[in-house]
Amino acid sequence: MAVTSRQEKTQRNPGRVLGTVLMYLVLIMACIIVLYPLIWVLSCSFKSTAGLVGSSLIPANPTLANYKKIFTDPNVNFGRWFFNTLKLSVVSALVALALTTPAAYAFSRMRFAGRRQTLIGFMICQMFPGFMAIVALYTLLGWAGLIDTHLGLIVLYAGGAIPFSIWLLKGYFDSVPVEIEESALIDGATKFQAFTRILLPLARPVLYVVALINFLGPYAEYLLAQVVINSGSKWTLAMGMRSLTVSQFATDWPIFSAVSVLTALPIVIVFLSAEKYIVSGLTRGAIK
């Protein structure tokens, strides 16, 4: 009976069926658009020829020589690039998280002069891309003696992450009932204990999200790193990969593709391992 009634409803609503079909077609097309370049890069990393244009999607003679060359070719210092990038990303994410978490808590729970204006200022800061201030940032780093240092990049990355991180964390803190902290205060906890032992464990999903976003920014950033860093030993992955595309004679696309695949693996692993925290943190913080 239930199946019959569902079929009758479907027959009465042909527009609903058409809408469902169109939705699946759009999703399939979106998947093809997203996955095709990734599959092409993965395929190119196994090719034995250096050409890219005109080659087939499935390599004729697949080989692992490109991945071996990454660790043996003196011109491809993948280990150093990866270590520099990982250091910059992790330290920048931790510094930004340490700065923005208590600040977001203050904006969420406290009322003080200039609170609304400061939040609006943070929102306005997000409207302008960072490279618009690249001359001023370079000048400031020069005055501080931080040109060609990883510390200078960490300052830029962590500082640039503050506005968005505060807004995201504040939205999540707003969704946590204040009565939970008040109950802890009645039981004898201090304000700091209520923050560290009650609110932070509840905010674990959004902390994962903020840390991940602040990790991904430096991990894939190129422009600021190219301007600040001059020494080859301090290059990041983005700078190293760029060097592979500016060869004097030709670009070795299989090597570039192999480096791209290895570069993307840590991000894929992080996303898969923290998927539930990412979804929860983004939805609850953004909705509020």
N, C-alpha and C positions, 0 to 999 in steps of 0.2 A: 504493500500500500504506500509506504514512504517513498519507494523508488518511483512508483507511478506518479505520485503527486509532484516529485521533483522534476520528472520528465515533462509533465504538463506545464509547470512553471517555466521551464526552459523553452518550450514551444511557444508559450505566450509572450516571452521576452526575447525575441531574436536580437534586439540591440545589446542585451547583456552578453550574449554569446559572442557577438562581433567584438564587443569591447574587450572580452577576455582574450580572444584570439589576437587582437591588435596589441594588447599588453604583452603577451608572450612573444610576439614578433619583435617588438621594441626591445625586450630584454635579451632575446637571442642576438639581435644586431649589436646591442651594446656590449655583450660578451665577446662577439667576434672582433669588434673595434678595439677592445681592451687587450684581448689575448693574442691577436695576430702579431703585433710588434714584439711581444714577449717571446712568442714561439720563434719568430724570425731571428731574434738575438740569440736564443738558445741554440738554434740550428747553426747559425753562423759560427758559434764558438767551437763547433766540432769540424769545421771545414779545414781542408788542407791548403786551399788557395787563398790569396790575400784579397781577391776581388769580392765586391758586394753587389754591384749592379749587374743584372742579368743572370745571377746564379739562382739555382733552384732552392726551394724551401727545404727539401730533404737532401742533405749532403751525399754526394756520390760515394766518397770514401771517408766516412767519419773517423776522426782521430782525437786522441787526448793530448796531442803534442802541444796544443795551444795552452792548456792548463799547466803542463810541465814547464813550458817556456816562461810562464809568469814567475816561477820561483827560481829559474836558472839564468834568465837573461839579465845582465847587469843594467840594462836600460829600463827594466820594469821592476822597480823596487816596491813590489806590492806589500810586503810585510811592513816596511817602514810607513808607507802611505796609510795602511789600515790601522796601525798602532796610533799614528798621529790623529787620524779621524776619530777613532774610538776614544782617545783621551779627551779631545775637544768636546765631543758629543756628551760623554758621561759627565765630565766636570761641569759643563755648561748647564746640563739638565739638573744636576744636583744643586748647583748654586741658585739657579732660577727657582727651583722648588723651595729651597730654604728661605729665600727672600719673599716669595709671593704667598706662601701658605699663611704665615702670621698676618701679613698685610691684608689678605682676603678675609681672614677671620675678623680683623678689626673693622673692615668696611661692612661686613655682614651683621655683626653683633653690637657694634658701638655707634653712637651718634656724636659727631664732633663737627666743629666749624670747618667748612671747606670740603666736607665729605662728598657731597653731590658734585661739586665743581671738579674735584679731583677725578672722580669716576668718569665724568664727561670728557675730561682731558685725556684719560686713558683711551676712551673710545675714539676720540679724534686722532690720537697717535696711530691707531690701527688702520686709519684710512690712507696713510701715506706709506709707500714702500721704502724700505731702509736705504736703498741705493740713492735716494734723493738727497740724503745727508752724507754721502760718502766722502765728500771733500772735507766737511766739518769734522767728521769722525776721524779721518786720516790726520787732520791737523791736531786734534786733541790727543791722539795716540802719539804723535810726534813730540808734543810738549811733555807727555808723560814718559817718553822713552820706551814705548811699547811697540814700536814698529819692528816687524820681523820677529815677533814673539808669539807664542801660543797664548800667553796671558792676555795680550791685547785682543785676540780673537775671542777668548772666553768672556772678556768684559763686554764686547759688542754683542755676542750671542745671548748671554744671560740678560743683559740690559734690554735688548730688543724683545725678549720673551715676556717681560714683566706685564705690559698692559693686557694682552690676551689671557695670560695665565691668571691674573687677578680676577678678571671678569668671569672666567670659567669656574674658578674655585669659589668665588663669592656666590654664584648662582647655585652651586651645590650646597654650600653652607646654609643658604637661605631655605633650602628644602628640608633641612634637619630641624625638627621642632626644638625650640629653645627650652621647653619644659624638661627635656632630658638633662641638660646642663644644670638647670635650676634644682632638679632633684639631687644631683651630685653635690651641689653646693650646700644643700640642706643637710646632707649626710656628712658634711665636714670637709669636703674636697675644696682645694683652692681653685682659683680661676685657671691657673696653669695646668693643674691636674685634670680639671674637667676638659680642657682643650686637648691635652695629650692622650688621656686615657679613655675619653668618651667620644669626642668629636673626630679625632684623627682616625681611629679604627673604623668608624662609620663612613669616613670619607675616602677609604682606601681605593675604591674604583676611580674616583676623579683624580686622585694623586697619581695613579698609574697612567691615566690619560695625559695629564699635564707633563709628567716626566717623559712619556713617549713622544709627545709633540715637540718638546724642547730637545729631545735627542735626535729626532729626524731632521730638524732644521739645520743644525751644523753638519750632520752626516752627509747631506746632499748639497750643501751650500758651496758656491764657487766664487761669486763676484768679490765678496769681502775678503775671502782668503787670498784671492789673486792679488788684491790691492795691498794687503797687509804683509803677506809672507813673501820673502825674496829668496831665501835659502832653499835649495832642493831637498836638503835633509828634513825640512819641516813641512813639506808638501802634504796636502790631504789627498784623499782618494779622487775627489773631483779634479784637483789640479793635476794629479798624476795621469788620470784618464784623458784629460785635455792634451797633455804632452804626447799621448799616443796618436792623436789625430792631426798633429802639425809636423809630421815627418817631412824631411827635405824632398824626398822622392815620392813616397806613396804612403797611404794610411793602411796599417795592418789591422783590418777590421776583425778578423778572427781573434786576435789577441785582445783587442778592445772589447769584443763581445764576451770573451772568457772572463776578463776583469769585471765586466758589468754583472755577469751572473754571480760571481763570488761576492761582489759588493752587495747584491740584493739579498743573499741568503740570510745574513743576520737579521735583517728587517722582517723577512718572512717568518723566521723562527720566533721573533719577539711578538709579532702580531698573532700567530697561532697560539702561543702559550698564554697570552693575556687577553684573548678575544672577549671573554665574558666581562672582564673589568672595563675594557674599552667601550663596549656597547652601553653598559650601565652608566659609566661615568659621563659619556657624551650626552646621552638622552636626558638624564636627570639634571645635569648642570645646565644644558642648553635650554631645556623646556622652562626651567625656572627663570 
